[in-house]
């Protein structure tokens, strides 16, 4: 479901630069946007301004989102996201994510949220951003996603992490506020990207 085989090797090699977009990063970001329910007029928050996050933000544009906000703790990545036209929030600041979203949208929530960070997430705020906090992204997305909204999770989560910050993280367990997601009737989608589902459209 995620391996594309091209019938003509020579033709594929001639177009390899174009085809590389279909190989991993773009479909992963696109999958995050699709599973987050992004559509015309949506307001979208993307956690992570790395390659997958920017692919998710670009995909949200393709799907018709009205407002796309990208958040990160890395100043260079934030600057790049801003330079290519996305609204940005700096998660190393002490203002909460909801407060920063409200400064842009006028309300502290979005229709759709995408986790393009995964298990190596850092905390929020001046001090929090200095330390790994694997559940931070998912918990913050539940806080800012509107009731009945969707959260796409292309960010990688693992079954075990020997370098995890605590015993729970080492076994792939996270302290999630799942009760909040339940109370807000959120829809979560995660897992490997089914590239073949998207390759023709992309």
GUDRENTI-914205 format. One record per atom (N, C-alpha, C): residue in three letters; atom name; x, y, z. Coordinates in pm, 1 decimal. Each point is the difference from the previous one (the first is absolute). Last residue first. Layout:
N
 resn name       xx       yy       zz
  ALA   CA        X        Y        Z
...
end
This chain:
202
 resn name       xx       yy       zz
  UNK    N   -166.4   1321.4   -679.3
  UNK   CA    116.1     86.5     21.0
  UNK    C     87.5      7.2   -123.8
  UNK    N   -381.3   -281.4     -0.3
  UNK   CA    -44.7    138.4     19.2
  UNK    C    118.3     95.4     15.2
  UNK    N     88.5   -463.5    -31.0
  UNK   CA    -55.6     49.3   -126.2
  UNK    C    -42.2    146.2     13.2
  UNK    N    173.5   -234.8    386.8
  UNK   CA     99.5     30.6   -102.1
  UNK    C    -59.1     55.0   -128.7
  UNK    N   -211.7   -153.2    442.7
  UNK   CA     10.6    140.2    -39.0
  UNK    C     83.7     25.8   -125.0
  UNK    N    -83.2   -432.5    214.1
  UNK   CA   -132.7     61.6      2.3
  UNK    C      4.0    141.3    -58.0
  UNK    N    392.9   -263.2     72.7
  UNK   CA    -69.0    -34.9   -124.0
  UNK    C   -141.0     58.1     -5.5
  UNK    N    275.5     51.3    393.3
  UNK   CA     44.0     81.9   -112.8
  UNK    C    -79.7    -29.2   -126.4
  UNK    N    -88.7    -47.6    522.5
  UNK   CA    -31.4    -86.4   -114.7
  UNK    C     28.8     75.0   -130.3
  UNK    N    225.2     58.2    511.6
  UNK   CA    -70.6     63.8   -111.1
  UNK    C    -26.3    -99.1   -112.5
  UNK    N     37.4   -122.4    540.3
  UNK   CA     81.1     21.0   -119.3
  UNK    C    -84.7     58.3   -112.5
  UNK    N   -184.8    105.6    485.6
  UNK   CA     50.0   -118.2    -70.2
  UNK    C     82.0     36.1   -122.2
  UNK    N   -446.1    240.5    282.0
  UNK   CA    145.0    -10.8      0.6
  UNK    C     40.7   -123.8    -79.2
  UNK    N   -442.1    350.2    165.7
  UNK   CA     46.2    -96.5    -99.5
  UNK    C    151.8      0.5      0.6
  UNK    N   -477.4    179.3    302.6
  UNK   CA    145.5    -11.7    -14.3
  UNK    C     32.8   -101.8   -109.1
  UNK    N   -424.9    339.1    193.6
  UNK   CA     28.8   -114.9    -84.2
  UNK    C    150.7     -0.4    -22.2
  UNK    N   -339.2    224.9    408.2
  UNK   CA    102.8      8.7   -103.0
  UNK    C     12.4   -131.2    -76.7
  UNK    N   -303.8    198.2    377.3
  UNK   CA    -38.6    -83.6   -113.9
  UNK    C     98.3     12.3   -116.6
  UNK    N     12.9    189.4    461.4
  UNK   CA    -16.7     89.7   -114.4
  UNK    C    -35.2    -76.1   -127.8
  UNK    N     77.0   -234.5    407.3
  UNK   CA   -100.2    101.6     33.6
  UNK    C    -27.5     93.5   -117.6
  UNK    N    345.7   -323.1    -41.7
  UNK   CA   -131.5    -64.5      3.3
  UNK    C   -108.8    104.0     23.5
  UNK    N    444.9    143.6     21.2
  UNK   CA    -35.7    -33.9   -137.4
  UNK    C   -137.4    -64.3     -8.7
  UNK    N    169.5     84.6    424.5
  UNK   CA    -29.7    126.3    -66.3
  UNK    C    -41.4    -25.4   -144.5
  UNK    N    148.0   -365.5    253.7
  UNK   CA   -131.8     43.5     44.8
  UNK    C    -41.6    130.8    -64.5
  UNK    N    435.2   -176.6    -58.9
  UNK   CA    -98.2    -57.9    -90.6
  UNK    C   -142.2     36.3     40.1
  UNK    N    489.9    161.3     95.8
  UNK   CA   -127.7     41.2     58.2
  UNK    C   -112.5    -50.5    -90.3
  UNK    N    513.0   -221.8     65.8
  UNK   CA    -92.5     78.2    -80.9
  UNK    C   -125.9     35.0     76.6
  UNK    N    511.7   -197.7     55.1
  UNK   CA   -103.1     48.9     92.4
  UNK    C    -92.9     94.2    -75.8
  UNK    N    296.8   -433.0   -204.1
  UNK   CA     -6.2    144.3     19.4
  UNK    C   -111.0     35.6     97.1
  UNK    N    346.7   -444.4   -187.7
  UNK   CA   -123.5     47.2     63.9
  UNK    C      7.1    150.5     24.1
  UNK    N    347.7   -318.6   -176.7
  UNK   CA    -92.3     53.0    -99.6
  UNK    C   -131.8     48.0     56.9
  UNK    N    397.5   -161.9    240.5
  UNK   CA    -84.1   -110.2    -48.0
  UNK    C   -104.9     47.8   -100.5
  UNK    N    304.5    305.4    198.8
  UNK   CA     86.1   -108.2    -47.5
  UNK    C    -80.4   -117.9    -53.1
  UNK    N   -216.6    367.7    210.9
  UNK   CA     43.4     32.8   -135.9
  UNK    C     87.0   -110.5    -58.0
  UNK    N   -130.6    -44.8    449.7
  UNK   CA   -117.0     -8.8    -88.0
  UNK    C     40.6     25.2   -144.9
  UNK    N    324.6     53.2    339.3
  UNK   CA    -29.5   -141.1    -25.7
  UNK    C   -120.2    -16.3    -92.3
  UNK    N    266.7    449.7    -67.3
  UNK   CA    -42.3    -70.3    121.8
  UNK    C    -40.0   -142.7    -36.5
  UNK    N    186.9    294.0   -327.8
  UNK   CA     25.4     83.3    117.5
  UNK    C    -42.4    -65.2    130.9
  UNK    N    175.0   -273.8   -455.9
  UNK   CA   -112.8     78.1     49.4
  UNK    C     29.1     70.1    131.1
  UNK    N    260.8   -312.0   -308.9
  UNK   CA     49.9    129.2     46.7
  UNK    C   -109.2     89.6     55.9
  UNK    N    -91.7   -438.9   -185.8
  UNK   CA    100.1    -18.3    105.2
  UNK    C     53.9    131.1     56.8
  UNK    N   -466.6   -133.8   -231.3
  UNK   CA     99.7    104.3    -19.7
  UNK    C    103.0     -9.5    111.7
  UNK    N   -460.2   -275.3   -262.0
  UNK   CA     97.0     12.2    109.3
  UNK    C    106.9    100.9    -39.1
  UNK    N   -384.1    -51.1   -263.9
  UNK   CA    -41.8    -97.4    101.0
  UNK    C     97.6     -5.8    116.2
  UNK    N    -94.7    454.9   -306.0
  UNK   CA     65.5   -130.5     -2.6
  UNK    C    -52.4    -91.9    109.8
  UNK    N   -133.5    457.1   -342.6
  UNK   CA     -0.7    -48.5    138.5
  UNK    C     45.8   -144.6     -3.9
  UNK    N     -4.5    457.5   -360.3
  UNK   CA     36.7   -137.1     36.7
  UNK    C     -6.4    -23.3    150.4
  UNK    N   -300.1    344.2   -327.1
  UNK   CA    121.2     -3.3     82.1
  UNK    C     23.7   -141.2     51.8
  UNK    N   -394.6    139.2   -239.2
  UNK   CA    104.2    -66.0    -77.8
  UNK    C    133.1     -4.9     74.0
  UNK    N   -524.1    102.1    119.5
  UNK   CA    125.6    -25.0     71.8
  UNK    C     99.2    -75.9    -89.1
  UNK    N   -490.5    329.9     25.5
  UNK   CA     79.8    -92.4    -80.1
  UNK    C    137.7    -14.0     63.0
  UNK    N   -511.6    157.8    173.3
  UNK   CA    143.7     13.0     23.0
  UNK    C     71.1   -107.8    -80.9
  UNK    N   -520.6    278.9     23.0
  UNK   CA     84.8   -115.8    -29.3
  UNK    C    147.0     33.7     21.6
  UNK    N   -509.9    185.2    220.2
  UNK   CA    105.5     19.0    -98.2
  UNK    C     84.4   -125.8    -15.6
  UNK    N   -377.1    102.4    312.1
  UNK   CA    -28.4    -79.7   -119.9
  UNK    C    102.3     21.7   -110.8
  UNK    N     35.7    371.9    346.2
  UNK   CA    -81.8   -118.6     24.4
  UNK    C    -38.6    -63.2   -133.2
  UNK    N    445.1    282.4    -20.5
  UNK   CA   -139.8     23.3     37.3
  UNK    C    -72.2   -131.8     25.6
  UNK    N    528.4     84.6     80.3
  UNK   CA    -89.0    -46.3   -106.7
  UNK    C   -144.4     11.0     47.0
  UNK    N    385.1    103.5    282.7
  UNK   CA    -35.3    105.7    -96.4
  UNK    C    -91.7    -45.4   -112.3
  UNK    N    154.4   -293.3    366.9
  UNK   CA    -43.2    126.1     61.3
  UNK    C    -50.2     99.9   -103.6
  UNK    N    193.5   -413.0   -132.9
  UNK   CA   -134.4    -20.2     53.9
  UNK    C    -53.6    129.0     61.7
  UNK    N    440.5      2.0   -151.7
  UNK   CA    -93.1     -3.2   -113.1
  UNK    C   -142.3    -23.1     47.2
  UNK    N    352.9    -15.7    312.9
  UNK   CA    -28.6    138.2    -40.5
  UNK    C    -96.3      3.8   -118.3
  UNK    N    148.1   -422.3    155.3
  UNK   CA    -83.1     65.8    101.4
  UNK    C    -35.8    142.5    -40.9
  UNK    N    296.1   -242.7   -278.2
  UNK   CA   -135.5    -55.6     -4.2
  UNK    C    -91.6     66.1    102.4
  UNK    N    458.3    131.4     -1.2
  UNK   CA    -70.0     37.7   -123.0
  UNK    C   -143.2    -51.7      0.4
  UNK    N    287.7   -113.4    370.3
  UNK   CA    -35.3    142.0     -9.2
  UNK    C    -82.4     32.9   -122.8
  UNK    N    214.3   -426.3    170.8
  UNK   CA   -145.7     14.3    -12.4
  UNK    C    -44.4    143.6    -26.1
  UNK    N    477.8   -136.5     61.7
  UNK   CA    -64.2    -69.9   -111.6
  UNK    C   -149.9     21.4    -18.0
  UNK    N    426.7    270.4    180.6
  UNK   CA   -128.3    -24.5     67.2
  UNK    C    -92.7    -64.7   -102.5
  UNK    N    550.1    202.1     86.8
  UNK   CA    -89.3    -91.0    -71.1
  UNK    C   -123.9    -26.6     84.7
  UNK    N    281.1    465.3     46.2
  UNK   CA     -5.1   -139.4     43.4
  UNK    C    -98.4    -82.2    -82.9
  UNK    N     84.2    483.0    -27.6
  UNK   CA    135.7    -53.3     14.2
  UNK    C      1.0   -150.2     26.8
  UNK    N   -395.7    283.4    -30.3
  UNK   CA     54.7    -27.5   -132.4
  UNK    C    140.2    -59.0      5.6
  UNK    N   -235.9    154.0    397.2
  UNK   CA    -48.1   -127.6    -52.4
  UNK    C     62.6    -39.2   -132.0
  UNK    N     83.2    431.2    208.5
  UNK   CA     69.3   -112.2     64.7
  UNK    C    -39.0   -133.9    -62.1
  UNK    N   -206.6    388.7   -180.5
  UNK   CA    144.2     25.5      4.6
  UNK    C     77.7   -116.9     61.3
  UNK    N   -468.9   -128.2   -218.6
  UNK   CA     46.0    104.0     90.6
  UNK    C    151.3      7.4      4.9
  UNK    N   -241.7   -469.3   -113.9
  UNK   CA    -26.9    136.2    -44.6
  UNK    C     48.0     98.6    105.5
  UNK    N    199.0   -518.9   -124.3
  UNK   CA   -103.5     73.6     71.0
  UNK    C    -19.7    138.3    -59.1
  UNK    N    166.8   -400.6   -314.8
  UNK   CA     51.1     75.8    113.9
  UNK    C   -117.0     70.8     66.0
  UNK    N     44.3   -474.0   -328.5
  UNK   CA    -49.9    134.9     28.3
  UNK    C     68.9     61.4    121.1
  UNK    N     31.7   -442.8   -255.0
  UNK   CA    114.6     79.4     44.4
  UNK    C    -38.3    145.0     29.1
  UNK    N   -308.2   -343.6   -174.5
  UNK   CA     42.0    -31.1    137.2
  UNK    C    119.2     80.6     50.4
  UNK    N   -297.8    210.5   -403.7
  UNK   CA     16.8   -136.7     48.2
  UNK    C     59.9     -7.7    138.8
  UNK    N   -121.8    352.0   -388.0
  UNK   CA    116.7     -5.7     88.1
  UNK    C     26.0   -142.5     45.8
  UNK    N   -372.6    215.6   -256.8
  UNK   CA    111.8    -36.2    -86.8
  UNK    C    129.5     -5.3     80.4
  UNK    N   -564.5     26.3     60.8
  UNK   CA    122.5    -24.8     76.7
  UNK    C    107.3    -48.5    -95.7
  UNK    N   -475.8    304.3    -57.9
  UNK   CA     89.4   -102.3    -54.4
  UNK    C    125.3     -8.0     86.1
  UNK    N   -561.8    196.4    -12.5
  UNK   CA    136.7      8.2     51.9
  UNK    C     81.5   -118.6    -50.0
  UNK    N   -499.0    316.9    -81.5
  UNK   CA     81.0   -118.9    -25.3
  UNK    C    140.3     20.0     54.8
  UNK    N   -336.4    332.4     65.0
  UNK   CA    -85.8   -109.5    -45.4
  UNK    C     75.8   -131.8     -6.2
  UNK    N    134.3    390.1    358.5
  UNK   CA      3.1    -23.7   -144.3
  UNK    C    -94.8   -114.0    -33.6
  UNK    N     86.4    398.8    431.2
  UNK   CA    -20.3   -135.7    -50.5
  UNK    C      4.1     -3.8   -151.9
  UNK    N    -14.4    387.8    332.5
  UNK   CA    111.5    -88.7     36.0
  UNK    C    -15.9   -143.1    -51.0
  UNK    N   -155.8    500.4   -218.9
  UNK   CA    -51.9   -103.5     90.2
  UNK    C    113.2    -98.1     27.8
  UNK    N     86.8    362.5   -278.5
  UNK   CA   -103.2     63.6     79.6
  UNK    C    -69.1    -95.4     95.8
  UNK    N    387.9    -66.1   -317.9
  UNK   CA   -135.1    -29.8    -48.2
  UNK    C   -111.5     73.0     74.0
  UNK    N    475.7     62.6    107.2
  UNK   CA     -7.0     -7.2   -146.3
  UNK    C   -144.5    -10.6    -48.2
  UNK    N    106.3      6.3    461.7
  UNK   CA     55.9    124.6    -52.2
  UNK    C     -9.4      4.5   -152.1
  UNK    N   -124.6   -395.8    231.0
  UNK   CA   -102.1    105.2     10.5
  UNK    C     51.0    134.0    -52.4
  UNK    N    299.8   -364.3     33.1
  UNK   CA    -95.6    -24.2   -108.3
  UNK    C   -105.6    110.6     -0.5
  UNK    N    303.2      2.9    352.6
  UNK   CA     66.2     40.4   -123.7
  UNK    C    -90.6    -20.7   -120.7
  UNK    N   -153.1   -141.8    422.0
  UNK   CA     12.1    146.2     -0.9
  UNK    C     63.7     48.2   -129.8
  UNK    N    -25.6   -466.6     73.7
  UNK   CA   -131.7     58.1    -23.6
  UNK    C      3.1    151.6     -6.7
  UNK    N    395.0   -229.8    119.0
  UNK   CA    -31.7    -19.9   -141.0
  UNK    C   -135.0     63.2    -32.4
  UNK    N    252.0    220.8    408.5
  UNK   CA    -48.2   -133.8    -35.1
  UNK    C    -28.3     -8.5   -149.4
  UNK    N    382.0    318.2    214.7
  UNK   CA   -143.4      5.3    -30.2
  UNK    C    -44.3   -139.6    -42.2
  UNK    N    462.9     93.2     81.6
  UNK   CA    -79.6    -42.4    115.1
  UNK    C   -150.4     12.8    -20.2
  UNK    N    385.6   -115.6   -386.6
  UNK   CA    -51.3    114.5     75.9
  UNK    C    -89.3    -49.5    113.3
  UNK    N    187.0   -281.1   -335.4
  UNK   CA     96.2     23.0    108.0
  UNK    C    -39.9    122.6     82.6
  UNK    N   -234.3   -149.3   -395.6
  UNK   CA    -35.3    -77.3    118.8
  UNK    C    102.7     10.5    111.7
  UNK    N   -180.6    305.4   -426.6
  UNK   CA    127.1    -39.9     59.8
  UNK    C    -29.4    -67.7    133.4
  UNK    N   -290.0     73.9   -486.5
  UNK   CA      5.2     22.5    144.0
  UNK    C    131.3    -57.1     51.8
  UNK    N   -227.4    179.2   -515.8
  UNK   CA     84.1    -81.1     88.4
  UNK    C    -22.5     35.0    146.6
  UNK    N   -206.3     14.7   -558.4
  UNK   CA     -1.6     63.3    131.3
  UNK    C     82.3    -89.6     92.3
  UNK    N    116.9    -15.1   -523.1
  UNK   CA    -89.5    -51.2    103.6
  UNK    C      3.0     89.3    123.9
  UNK    N    270.0     39.8   -430.3
  UNK   CA   -135.5     51.3      1.9
  UNK    C    -95.5    -51.2    105.2
  UNK    N    495.1    -53.9   -104.8
  UNK   CA    -76.9    -61.4   -109.2
  UNK    C   -149.1     28.9     11.7
  UNK    N    307.7    165.8    327.5
  UNK   CA     48.6     47.6   -129.5
  UNK    C    -77.8    -59.9   -116.5
  UNK    N    -79.7   -145.0    448.7
  UNK   CA    -53.8    135.1    -21.2
  UNK    C     38.6     50.1   -138.8
  UNK    N    179.5   -407.2    137.1
  UNK   CA   -145.1    -15.5    -18.0
  UNK    C    -64.9    135.2    -28.5
  UNK    N    457.2      2.0    109.6
  UNK   CA    -22.4    -58.7   -132.7
  UNK    C   -149.3    -14.7    -27.7
  UNK    N    131.4    148.0    426.8
  UNK   CA     27.8    102.9   -100.6
  UNK    C    -25.7    -52.7   -140.1
  UNK    N    -30.0   -303.9    356.5
  UNK   CA   -111.2     95.2      6.6
  UNK    C     17.4    106.7   -108.1
  UNK    N    349.8   -301.7     56.7
  UNK   CA   -115.2    -64.7    -64.0
  UNK    C   -122.0     92.0      0.6
  UNK    N    386.9    145.5    222.5
  UNK   CA     26.5     -7.7   -143.9
  UNK    C   -117.5    -62.9    -73.6
  UNK    N    -12.0     24.4    481.6
  UNK   CA    -14.7    130.1    -66.5
  UNK    C     21.3     -5.0   -151.1
  UNK    N   -193.7   -389.1    331.0
  UNK   CA    124.3     29.2    -70.0
  UNK    C    -13.8    130.6    -79.1
  UNK    N   -353.9   -228.5    238.7
  UNK   CA     87.2     65.2     98.1
  UNK    C    131.3     44.4    -63.6
  UNK    N   -525.7    -48.9   -220.6
  UNK   CA    125.2    -71.2     25.2
  UNK    C     74.1     72.7    111.9
  UNK    N   -494.3     -2.8   -344.4
  UNK   CA     69.0     27.3    125.5
  UNK    C    124.7    -83.6     17.2
  UNK    N   -389.2    213.1   -385.9
  UNK   CA    103.7    -99.8     24.9
  UNK    C     73.9     39.2    127.5
  UNK    N   -500.8     98.6   -276.5
  UNK   CA     96.5     44.7    100.6
  UNK    C     97.7   -114.0     24.9
  UNK    N   -400.3    175.8   -373.8
  UNK   CA     92.2   -107.6     36.6
  UNK    C    105.7     58.2     92.7
  UNK    N   -520.9    106.0   -247.2
  UNK   CA    107.6     49.3     86.7
  UNK    C     83.4   -118.6     45.4
  UNK    N   -340.3    -68.1   -321.2
  UNK   CA     -3.5    146.5      0.6
  UNK    C    113.1     59.6     82.3
  UNK    N    -33.3   -486.5   -292.2
  UNK   CA     -6.3     62.6    132.8
  UNK    C      4.8    152.2    -10.9
  UNK    N      8.9   -369.8   -358.6
  UNK   CA    -88.3    115.3     10.4
  UNK    C    -10.7     67.2    134.9
  UNK    N    281.6   -375.9   -202.6
  UNK   CA   -133.9    -45.7     36.6
  UNK    C    -96.0    115.1     30.0
  UNK    N    463.1     74.1   -102.9
  UNK   CA    -57.9    -71.6   -114.3
  UNK    C   -144.6    -39.2     25.7
  UNK    N    243.1    188.6    356.9
  UNK   CA    -29.1    100.4   -103.0
  UNK    C    -67.7    -65.3   -119.3
  UNK    N    156.0   -282.1    329.7
  UNK   CA   -119.6     69.5     48.3
  UNK    C    -39.5    110.7    -97.4
  UNK    N    401.5   -221.9    -79.0
  UNK   CA   -113.8    -85.3    -34.2
  UNK    C   -130.7     63.2     46.0
  UNK    N    401.8    205.5    121.8
  UNK   CA    -21.6     17.2   -143.9
  UNK    C   -120.0    -82.0    -46.0
  UNK    N    129.5    -58.5    444.2
  UNK   CA    -52.5    135.5    -18.4
  UNK    C    -28.3     27.5   -147.7
  UNK    N    208.5   -405.6    109.7
  UNK   CA   -138.5     -0.2     48.7
  UNK    C    -63.9    137.0    -20.6
  UNK    N    453.6    -42.0    -96.7
  UNK   CA    -77.4    -73.8   -100.7
  UNK    C   -146.9     -5.3     40.1
  UNK    N    294.1    186.2    305.9
  UNK   CA    -19.0     91.7   -112.4
  UNK    C    -73.7    -68.3   -114.2
  UNK    N    104.1   -266.0    375.0
  UNK   CA    -90.4    108.0     38.0
  UNK    C    -25.3     96.7   -114.1
  UNK    N    319.8   -343.3    -56.8
  UNK   CA   -136.2    -54.6      0.3
  UNK    C   -100.8    108.7     35.7
  UNK    N    462.4    127.0      7.4
  UNK   CA    -46.5    -39.0   -133.2
  UNK    C   -143.2    -54.0     -2.8
  UNK    N     81.0    297.6    419.5
  UNK   CA     99.5    -74.7    -76.2
  UNK    C    -57.0    -39.2   -135.1
  UNK    N   -209.0    238.6    387.9
  UNK   CA     33.1     71.8   -122.9
  UNK    C    115.2    -65.6    -74.3
  UNK    N   -409.5   -106.6    402.0
  UNK   CA    126.3    -41.2    -59.8
  UNK    C     23.5     68.8   -133.2
  UNK    N   -484.6    -53.6    169.8
  UNK   CA    106.9     -5.2     99.5
  UNK    C    125.4    -52.6    -67.9
  UNK    N   -455.3    257.3   -192.1
  UNK   CA     97.5   -105.6    -24.6
  UNK    C    109.0     10.8    105.6
  UNK    N   -544.1    174.1    -86.3
  UNK   CA    125.5     16.6     72.9
  UNK    C     87.4   -121.0    -27.9
  UNK    N   -456.5    265.2   -245.9
  UNK   CA     86.5   -115.9     22.8
  UNK    C    121.8     40.0     81.8
  UNK    N   -535.0    129.3   -207.7
  UNK   CA    112.8     57.5     72.7
  UNK    C     82.0   -117.9     50.8
  UNK    N   -348.5     18.0   -448.2
  UNK   CA     47.5    -49.8    129.8
  UNK    C    104.1     92.0     61.8
  UNK    N   -232.7     26.0   -448.7
  UNK   CA    -37.4     86.9    110.5
  UNK    C     48.9    -42.0    136.7
  UNK    N    -16.0   -374.1   -367.6
  UNK   CA    -17.8    141.7    -30.1
  UNK    C    -48.1     79.3    121.5
  UNK    N    239.0   -432.0    153.3
  UNK   CA    -80.2     24.2   -119.2
  UNK    C    -15.1    148.6    -23.3
  UNK    N    229.0   -427.8    343.5
  UNK   CA     18.1    133.1    -58.3
  UNK    C    -82.2     11.2   -128.2
  UNK    N     59.8   -373.3    345.7
  UNK   CA   -125.2     53.7    -52.7
  UNK    C     11.4    138.8    -59.4
  UNK    N    335.6   -319.0    185.5
  UNK   CA    -44.6    105.1     91.5
  UNK    C   -127.6     66.9    -50.5
  UNK    N    221.5   -329.2   -258.2
  UNK   CA    -57.5    -65.9    118.0
  UNK    C    -42.1     99.7    107.6
  UNK    N    208.7    164.8   -396.2
  UNK   CA   -123.6    -70.9    -35.6
  UNK    C    -65.1    -60.3    123.9
  UNK    N    421.9    204.4     52.3
  UNK   CA   -103.9     99.1    -28.4
  UNK    C   -133.5    -66.6    -32.3
  UNK    N    379.2   -276.1     69.8
  UNK   CA    -33.8     70.5    123.2
  UNK    C   -112.4     99.2    -20.8
  UNK    N    175.9   -216.0   -375.9
  UNK   CA    -79.5    -93.8     80.6
  UNK    C    -41.5     66.3    131.2
  UNK    N    299.2    235.0   -268.4
  UNK   CA   -133.9      0.3    -60.3
  UNK    C    -94.1    -91.2     78.3
  UNK    N    456.1      4.4    118.0
  UNK   CA    -65.7    124.4     38.8
  UNK    C   -142.7      7.5    -51.9
  UNK    N    248.4   -366.7   -139.5
  UNK   CA    -17.0     -7.1    145.7
  UNK    C    -69.3    126.0     51.2
  UNK    N    122.2    -29.0   -460.1
  UNK   CA   -118.1    -80.4     34.3
  UNK    C    -24.3    -10.0    150.6
  UNK    N    390.1    240.9   -136.5
  UNK   CA   -124.3     65.2    -41.7
  UNK    C   -122.5    -86.5     29.7
  UNK    N    430.6   -190.6    103.0
  UNK   CA    -33.7    117.9     79.4
  UNK    C   -131.8     64.6    -41.6
  UNK    N    158.3   -409.8   -240.6
  UNK   CA    -10.9     -7.4    145.3
  UNK    C    -56.9    126.5     61.4
  UNK    N     41.3   -112.0   -491.1
  UNK   CA     59.8   -114.6     67.5
  UNK    C    -26.1     -6.4    149.1
  UNK    N   -113.1    331.7   -366.0
  UNK   CA   -101.1   -101.8     28.4
  UNK    C     51.5   -110.3     90.5
  UNK    N    278.5    356.3   -156.3
  UNK   CA   -105.4     60.4     82.8
  UNK    C   -106.3   -102.5     37.9
  UNK    N    350.8   -107.6   -304.2
  UNK   CA     39.1    -10.3    140.8
  UNK    C   -104.1     62.1     92.4
  UNK    N    -24.1     12.9   -486.4
  UNK   CA    -60.8   -114.9     67.4
  UNK    C     37.4     -9.7    147.5
  UNK    N    186.4    334.2   -293.5
  UNK   CA   -143.8     23.0     17.8
  UNK    C    -62.4   -110.6     83.9
  UNK    N    451.3    -47.0   -110.8
  UNK   CA    -15.1    118.5     86.2
  UNK    C   -147.3     32.3     24.6
  UNK    N    118.5   -356.0   -300.8
  UNK   CA     18.5    -33.6    141.0
  UNK    C    -17.0    120.7     92.9
  UNK    N    -46.3   -112.8   -501.4
  UNK   CA    -86.8     92.4     73.9
  UNK    C     17.4    -14.1    151.3
  UNK    N    246.2   -269.3   -308.5
  UNK   CA      3.5    130.6    -66.1
  UNK    C    -79.6    104.5     77.9
  UNK    N     -4.8   -453.8    140.7
  UNK   CA    128.7     63.1     29.7
  UNK    C     11.0    138.7    -62.9
  UNK    N   -383.6   -261.0    -95.8
  UNK   CA     -0.5     41.0    140.6
  UNK    C    130.3     71.3     35.9
  UNK    N    -38.2   -194.1   -424.8
  UNK   CA    -84.6    118.8      9.0
  UNK    C     -2.6     53.4    143.6
  UNK    N    225.8   -403.5    -72.4
  UNK   CA     71.1    110.8    -63.0
  UNK    C    -79.9    129.8      8.8
  UNK    N   -198.6   -406.2    163.2
  UNK   CA    112.5     45.7     82.0
  UNK    C     68.4    122.3    -59.4
  UNK    N   -509.9   -179.7    -33.6
  UNK   CA    109.7     29.1    -91.9
  UNK    C    115.1     62.5     78.5
  UNK    N   -400.1   -132.2    229.8
  UNK   CA     17.1   -105.0   -100.6
  UNK    C    119.2     20.3    -92.5
  UNK    N    -59.2    140.4    531.1
  UNK   CA    -20.4     60.7   -130.7
  UNK    C     31.5   -102.6   -108.1
  UNK    N   -169.1    -13.6    534.8
  UNK   CA     88.1    -63.5    -97.1
  UNK    C    -31.0     59.6   -136.6
  UNK    N    -72.4    121.3    558.9
  UNK   CA    -36.8     25.7   -138.3
  UNK    C    101.4    -66.2    -91.8
  UNK    N   -185.5    -60.2    532.9
  UNK   CA    112.9    -18.0    -91.5
  UNK    C    -49.4     21.0   -142.3
  UNK    N   -268.5    -17.1    416.3
  UNK   CA     82.2    121.6     -2.3
  UNK    C    125.5    -15.1    -85.4
  UNK    N   -342.2   -341.0     68.0
  UNK   CA    -80.4    121.2      0.0
  UNK    C     84.6    127.6      0.0
end
